[in-house]
Amino acid sequence: QVQLVESGGGLVQAGGSLRLSCAASGRTFSSYAMAWFRQAPGKEREFVAVITRSGYTTTYADSVKGRFTISRSYVKNTVYLQMDSLKPEDTAVYYCAAASRFSTLENDMNYWGKGTLVTVSS
């Protein structure tokens, strides 16, 4: 079992930055690829970014490529999402997820956090 707890959400103006954190506890953190998804109001949840177990490879949704950066700390058992140049359309609940294999698919995620709200004002 893996428990995931997100933090760092809040209200920010367009063009600003936020860093989300996801603290993992339970089974070995390094055994899982870690991902971020988001769900905007009235929309389905969508993939944002994923990082491999080793941390060497990352993949991003086209909508955030060049603006968001995913990283992980094995010392702190935490995965981060640095979000720069934020836009109003980035407003969503952001979810952290853990997967036993590298994937961008929601159905491949084994564990989920409860989410943290990010609101970007124009």
Disulfide bonds with the S-S distance in Angstrom:
Cys22-Cys96 2.10
